[in-house]
Amino acid sequence: MTIDRGAPARGYQGGTAVDCTGGALPERTAGDLGLRLDLTYAAFCETHEPAWHALALTRIGSHADAALVVEAVKADLARCWPQVLRFEEPAAYAWRLTNRHVSDWVAAEEPVEVEAVTFAAVIGAFKQVAKGLLRSEADEVRLYAAILELPDRQRDVVILRYLLGLHPKVIAAYLGRPVATVHSNLRHARERLARRLGVGELPDRAGDA
């Protein structure tokens, strides 16, 4: 979906179900879905929207623009919701969709200054576990830049782990990867970030590894 930056995107509205290309599903399929589609779509978005917003916000830097991207993701999910439910990991599909929307937005925009409130939210999450390692504002700026420069797989796990505090098993479901791969991605990301800060190690979140 191309994001209309002047008009809000709509969520799933019920009624005739459509497939991912916009065609109507067979009538019996649409009828069988009923109210469950409305309820499931709303619950799915309510559960996962914080993660989509965290990804968009970190990379785009603007609350308003991140919200537009998330609304576009929800609109795309709404249009092919019956098909989304057939995926083994709907959350992983939605995360890939969010990444595509964010990448398209970033590619189309001139570099913009990250909003102070966004910067503070991202760095604040790291300060909870990296006590004493961020010694100055320059360190904080280097860390934020280093997060944006991470390979996609590593950046994803960093956002989900540090900003949202999700358990690696939950992250694995989001990303459609084995838990061992999530741990590996996170370890390599921490090593990269630590090197950028010039410290020996960036701690993981404690207590739920």
N, C-alpha and C positions, 0 to 999 in steps of 0.2 A: 504494500500500500504506500502511495505517495502521501506524505503528511501535509494536510492543508493547514498551514500555520495561522490561518485567519478564522478557522471554524473548529469548534470542538468535535472530537470523534465520539461516536455513539457506541454503547455496549450492545450486547445481545438483546434483542427486543422481542424474542419469541416469534410465534407464527410459523411461516413456512421455513423449514430448514434448508440451508443451501450448502453446496460443497465448496471446496477451496477455490474453484474456478468460477464460482458464482451461479452454477447451474442448480436447478431444483433437484432435491433428492426424490427417490420414488415415494409416492404418496403414503404407502404403508409405513415406510421408515419414519417419515416426518410425523405421522400420527402417533406412532408408538413412543416417540421421544417425549412428547407432552411437556408437562410442567417441570419434569425432572431436569430438562435441559436448562431452563431458566434458573432453577435453584442451584444446579451444579456449576454453571458458568459464574454466577455471582459469588458463590463460595470459593471457587478456584481463584478468581481475581482477588478477592479479599485476602486470601491466604498468601498469595505469591506476589501481589503488587509491591509490597515493601522491597523485595529483592530486585524487581525490575527497576524501581525508582532509584535504588542505591546504585545500580550499575549505570543508569543514565545520568544521574546526578554527578557521580564521580568523574565520568568521562566528558560530560558536556559543561558542567560547572554552573549551570543556571537552573534554579528550581522551576521557573516557568517553562523553559524549554524541555527539561526532563519530564515535566508533567504532560506536555504535548506528545512526546515520544511514547510514554506509557499509555496514553489514551489511544494512540495509533496501534500499539500492540494489542490492546483490548479489542479494538474494532476488528483487527485482522482475525483474532481468535474467535470473535463472535460470528464472523462470516463462515468459518469452517469448523464450528464447534463440534458437530457430530463426528467429524473426522479426527479432531484432536483427541476425543475420548477414546478412540481406537488405538492410539499410540500406546506402546508399553509404558513410557514415561512422559505423560503430558507436560509435566513441569520442565523436562529437558527440552521438549519442542518449544515451549514458550520462552525459555531462556535463549535458545538459538535465535528465535524470532526477535527478541529484544536486542540481542547483539547486532543483528542485521540492521535494525532500525537505527540504533545508536551509531553504528559505523557509517551509515548513509548520511545521517545528520552531520556528523563530524566532518565527513568528506566534503559536504556542501557548504560548510560555514567557514568564514574567515576565523582565524584564531581569536578567541575572546578571553578576557581576563576572568579568572574563576571568581565567583562571588565569595565575599568574605565568609558568609554564613556556611557555604558549602565547604570551603577550605577548613573552617573550624570544626565542622562535623566529622570530616574524614580524619583530620589529624587528631582530634579528640578521642576517636576510637582507638587509635594507636597508642596514645598517651596512657591509656588504661593498662596496657600490658608492657609498654616500653618505657617504664619509669626511669628517668635519668638519662635516657639515650638521646632524647631530643633536647639538646642543651640551648638552642637558640632558634630564632625565627628562620635563620638560614638553613638549619637542619630540617625544619618543618617543610620549607619550600623544596629542598632536595628530596625529601621523602615523597611528597606529593608527585613531583615530576617523575621520580623513579617508579611509582605505582603506575602512572600512565604509560611508561615505557616498557612495562613488563609484557612478555608474550601473552596473547589472549587467555590461554589456559591458566597461566599463573595469576594474571590479574583477576580473573573470575573467582578463583578460590580465595584470594586475598580479600576481595570485597565481601564475599559471603561469610568468610570466617571472622574477619576483624570488624567490619562495619555492622554486620548483623549478628555475629556470635553464633552462627549455625554449627551444629555438630557435623563432623566429616561425613557421617552416613547420610545426613540430610543434603549436604552439598553434593554428594555423589548422585543422589536422585535428581537434583536440579540439573546437573551437567551431563547425566547419562554416562557416568564413568565409574569404574570400580573404586571402592574406597581406598585401596592401596595406591591407585593413581592420584587420587585427591591428595593423599598424604605426601606423595612424591612431588606433585606440583607445588604444594604449600611449602615444602622444605626448600625446594629450589628458589621459590619466590623470596622466602625469608633470607636466603643466602645472598641473593642479588641486592635486596634492599639494605642488608647489613653492610655489604661492600660499598654501596653508594653513600651510606652514612659514615663509613670508616670505623665501624664497630665490629666486635667479634661475632655477635649473634643477636638477632632480633627474636625475642621470645614469642612463643605461640601462646594462644589463650590457654590458661591452665584449667585443669579439672575435668575436661570432657574429651580428651584425645581418643 
